[in-house]
Structure formats: structure tokens, C-alpha cells
Amino acid sequence: MRPQTDPARDRLPFTGERLHADEALFGVDLLRHRAAYQHALAVARSEGARTILELGSGTGYGATELAASGVRVVAVDRVAPLASARAGAARFVRADLGAMPFVGGRFDLAVSFQVVEHLADPAPFVAALADALRPGGVALVSTPNRLQSDGENPFHVHEYRADELERLLAARFGSVEMLGVGVRGEALRYHEDRLRRIRRIVRLDPLRLRRRIPRSLVEWLFARFAILVRRGLAADARLPQISLADFPIGPVDPGSLDLLAVCRDPLP
């Protein structure tokens, strides 16, 4: 049964994490994340997947994109998606990823993008991914590459290198292939400009006092600076015209913006 629309739930506060505030400002960031969803669609086609589980669906744009291809999609998050996503074909379920309601190997493909870095204890999450899959199922997991991150996101509990993520996932999967979401052309210039602006802001706090102030204030500042940095790029006419092709997916390397793990052979 599809949940009823609740206007209050559609006014999600902007945190700098859920990029729904201004698509003109955050369009590049959204394209970067959509690259993983496009890869998921390619995997679904090659594997003949008809059922997909998404863990950590956020505002729901990715689940909507997956469901538009004709596969059955169940998307799970602690908060409700935007109304625009609930109007699509995906089914959304509100649940905590540490207490998953789906067991018994029901899905051909499980995806979780930009989630694992938020978890203090990722073991139940990895187990949920493995347990959700039918025999022969595939799981896709993406997360920022620590080697390319600015390291300032207060919502990230732990950011991973490729070898760390591979070891984590290998605890419940017999095969883990590490890929990376690359960046090139105008998108690369945008990424480098964004990092330079963030580092200039961070230099204003040489004593790292931001690590000592209340968490709620840190999160508020993070959201405000996320907008400030991108408005600065826009004012300098540095918001490039890019496409999904500017975020190619291939073998992981130190320059990959995101890690993308392809996990097979779920273990009991």
C-alpha cells in the first residue's frame, strides 16, 4: 500500500546531504550520484534482474529512476521521500537499516549508494544486503573515495579507501569487484574548484574549533557552506555544462571520486 502524501514530510530540511534544495546549484553533484544508478540499470539488464532493493533511498530520485525501467523496486530509508518520488512506480518503506524488515533472499539486485559512510557499525547493513539477495544476486555499494574527499562532512562517520571497503564487504560476499566513479573534463574542473573553495574556508579555522562546538551547529554550518560554495562557483560562471558521460565508471584508482563495489556470492 502506497503511503499517503503528507505535505509536512515533503519539506525536508536541507542538510547539505540530501541535495534537493536547488537543482541548478547541485546539479553536478546529482549527476555524480546518478552515475551509480545508471550503472545499476546496466547491471540489472545484464543480470536479468526483475526486483531491486535500495537501502538508504534518501529523497527517492534514484529509486524512481530505477523503477522507470520496468523493474520492481522497494526502497528503504528512515525518512519519507519527496512527493515527486512517491508518485512514481517505486515502493517506499520507512525503516531503520539496522533492523531490516526484508529477509529470506527476495531480490535479484540490492543497491546502496552513499550510505555506508554514515554508519558507526556497518556490519548489520552489510548483512542486510547479503540476506536480501536471491542465489546469484548482486549487490552494488557506493561511497565517497576518502582519497578525494574534503573530509569535512559531519554526517560521515567513516570514509573508506578502496581496500577498506573491499575488506568490509568480503565478510559477507565471496566476490567483491572494486570499481570507481571517475571524473573528467568540465566536471573535473568543477570538482577541483569546489575543493579549493572548501579548503579556503577551512583555513579560517586553524585551531579546528569546529570539532568542539555543538554538533547541531556544525551541521547547520555545513549546510550553509554547501550552498555558499556552489553560489560562489555560479557567480564566477564556473558551473559547467556536463553530462553523465563526465562521470565514467571503470576500475578504481586514487583519482576516483566514489568507490563502487560489485558484490556477488552472498555468504550465510
C-alpha positions in Angstrom: 0.0 0.0 0.0 1.5 3.4 -1.0 1.7 5.9 1.9 -0.5 9.0 1.6 1.1 12.3 0.8 1.9 14.4 3.8 2.9 17.9 2.9 4.8 18.4 6.1 7.1 15.4 5.2 7.8 16.9 1.8 9.5 19.9 3.4 12.7 18.0 4.1 15.3 20.3 5.8 18.3 20.9 3.6 21.3 19.4 5.3 23.9 19.5 2.5 23.5 15.7 2.3 20.1 15.4 0.6 20.6 17.5 -2.5 17.0 18.7 -3.1 17.3 22.4 -2.3 18.3 23.8 -5.7 19.0 21.5 -8.7 20.6 24.4 -10.5 23.3 24.7 -7.8 23.6 21.0 -7.0 23.0 19.6 -10.5 26.7 18.5 -10.9 26.5 16.6 -7.5 23.3 14.9 -8.5 24.8 13.8 -11.9 27.8 12.3 -10.0 25.4 10.2 -7.9 23.2 9.3 -10.8 26.2 7.7 -12.5 25.9 4.9 -9.9 22.2 4.4 -10.6 22.9 4.2 -14.4 25.4 1.5 -13.7 22.8 -0.3 -11.6 20.4 -0.2 -14.5 23.1 -1.7 -16.7 23.8 -4.5 -14.2 20.0 -5.1 -13.9 19.8 -5.5 -17.6 22.8 -7.8 -17.9 21.7 -10.0 -15.0 18.1 -10.1 -16.0 17.1 -8.6 -12.6 13.4 -8.0 -12.1 13.4 -7.0 -8.4 15.7 -4.4 -6.8 16.1 -3.3 -3.2 17.6 0.1 -2.3 18.9 0.6 1.2 19.1 4.3 2.0 17.0 5.8 -0.7 17.0 9.4 0.5 14.7 11.8 -1.4 13.8 8.9 -3.7 15.1 10.2 -7.1 17.3 7.1 -7.6 14.6 4.6 -6.8 12.3 6.4 -9.2 14.9 6.2 -11.9 15.4 2.5 -11.4 11.6 1.8 -11.3 11.1 3.7 -14.5 12.9 0.9 -16.3 10.1 -1.5 -15.5 11.7 -3.4 -12.7 10.1 -3.8 -9.3 11.8 -1.5 -6.8 11.5 -1.4 -3.0 13.3 1.5 -1.4 14.0 1.8 2.3 15.0 4.8 4.4 14.4 6.3 7.8 12.6 9.3 6.3 9.9 9.6 3.7 10.9 10.5 0.1 9.7 13.6 -1.7 6.2 13.6 -3.1 7.6 13.6 -6.7 9.3 10.2 -5.9 6.2 8.7 -4.3 4.2 9.5 -7.4 6.4 7.0 -9.4 6.4 3.3 -9.6 8.9 2.5 -6.7 7.5 1.3 -3.4 8.9 3.2 -0.4 9.2 1.7 3.1 10.3 3.6 6.2 12.6 1.5 8.4 16.0 1.6 10.1 18.7 -0.1 8.1 19.9 -1.8 11.3 16.5 -3.6 11.7 15.6 -4.5 8.1 12.2 -5.9 7.5 13.3 -7.9 4.4 14.9 -11.3 4.8 14.9 -14.6 3.0 16.5 -13.7 -0.3 13.8 -11.9 -2.2 15.7 -9.6 -4.5 17.8 -10.0 -7.7 19.8 -6.8 -7.1 20.4 -4.8 -4.0 21.9 -1.2 -4.2 23.0 1.2 -1.5 24.7 4.4 -2.6 26.3 7.0 -0.4 25.1 5.3 2.8 27.8 3.1 4.4 29.9 6.1 5.3 27.2 7.2 7.7 27.2 4.0 9.8 29.2 3.6 13.0 28.6 -0.1 12.8 28.3 -1.2 9.2 28.1 -4.9 9.9 24.3 -5.2 10.2 24.0 -3.1 7.0 26.3 -5.5 5.0 24.4 -8.5 6.4 21.1 -7.0 5.3 22.4 -6.5 1.8 23.6 -10.2 1.6 20.5 -11.6 3.2 18.2 -9.7 0.9 19.6 -11.4 -2.3 18.4 -14.5 -4.0 21.1 -17.0 -5.0 23.1 -15.5 -7.8 22.0 -12.0 -6.8 24.3 -8.9 -7.0 24.8 -6.0 -4.5 26.2 -2.6 -5.5 27.6 -0.3 -2.9 29.0 3.2 -3.4 30.7 5.6 -1.0 33.0 8.6 -1.4 36.6 7.8 -2.0 38.5 9.0 1.1 41.5 9.9 -1.1 39.4 12.5 -2.9 37.1 13.7 -0.1 37.4 17.1 1.6 36.8 15.3 4.9 34.5 17.9 6.3 31.1 16.3 6.1 29.9 16.0 9.7 27.4 13.3 8.7 30.1 10.9 7.6 31.2 8.6 10.4 33.9 6.9 8.4 35.1 7.4 4.8 36.7 4.5 3.1 39.7 3.7 0.9 39.1 1.0 -1.7 40.9 -1.7 0.2 38.9 -0.9 3.4 35.6 -1.1 1.7 36.6 -4.3 -0.1 37.5 -6.0 3.2 34.3 -4.8 4.9 32.1 -6.3 2.1 34.2 -9.5 1.8 32.9 -10.5 5.2 29.5 -11.4 3.6 30.3 -11.8 -0.1 32.5 -14.3 -1.8 33.4 -11.9 -4.7 33.9 -8.2 -4.4 35.0 -6.2 -7.5 36.1 -2.6 -6.8 35.2 0.0 -9.4 35.4 3.7 -9.2 33.3 6.7 -10.4 35.7 8.8 -12.3 35.6 12.5 -13.3 36.8 14.3 -16.4 36.5 17.5 -18.5 34.5 20.3 -17.1 33.3 18.1 -14.2 36.9 17.6 -13.1 37.5 21.4 -13.1 34.3 21.9 -11.1 35.4 19.3 -8.5 38.8 20.9 -8.2 37.4 24.4 -7.8 34.9 23.2 -5.2 37.7 21.6 -3.2 39.8 24.8 -3.3 36.9 26.8 -2.0 36.3 24.4 0.8 39.9 24.4 1.8 40.0 28.2 1.9 37.0 28.2 4.3 38.7 25.5 6.5 41.8 27.6 6.7 39.7 30.2 8.6 39.7 27.7 11.5 43.3 26.8 12.0 42.6 25.6 15.6 39.9 23.3 14.4 37.4 24.7 16.8 34.7 23.3 14.6 35.5 20.0 16.2 34.5 21.3 19.6 31.3 23.2 19.0 27.8 21.6 19.3 27.0 19.0 16.7 23.8 20.8 15.7 25.7 24.0 14.9 28.3 22.1 12.9 25.6 20.5 10.8 23.8 23.9 10.3 27.1 25.5 9.2 27.8 22.6 6.8 24.5 23.1 5.1 25.0 26.8 4.8 28.6 26.5 3.4 27.5 23.8 0.9 25.2 26.5 -0.6 27.8 29.3 -0.2 30.5 27.3 -2.1 28.2 26.5 -5.0 26.8 30.0 -5.2 30.4 31.2 -5.4 31.1 28.8 -8.3 27.9 30.0 -10.1 28.8 33.7 -9.6 32.2 33.0 -11.2 30.4 31.3 -14.2 32.1 28.1 -13.2 29.0 25.8 -13.2 29.8 23.7 -16.2 27.6 22.1 -18.7 28.2 18.4 -18.1 26.5 15.1 -18.5 26.6 11.6 -17.1 29.4 10.8 -19.5 31.7 13.1 -17.5 31.5 10.5 -14.6 32.8 7.3 -16.2 32.8 4.1 -14.2 35.7 1.8 -14.5 38.5 0.1 -12.4 39.0 2.0 -9.2 42.1 4.3 -8.9 43.2 7.0 -6.4 41.5 9.7 -8.6 38.1 8.1 -8.4 35.5 10.4 -6.8 33.5 7.5 -5.4 34.1 3.8 -4.8 31.6 1.4 -6.4 31.7 -2.2 -5.2 30.1 -5.0 -7.2 29.4 -7.8 -4.7 28.5 -11.4 -5.7 28.1 -14.8 -4.0 26.4 -13.7 -0.7 27.7 -15.8 2.2 25.5 -17.1 5.1 
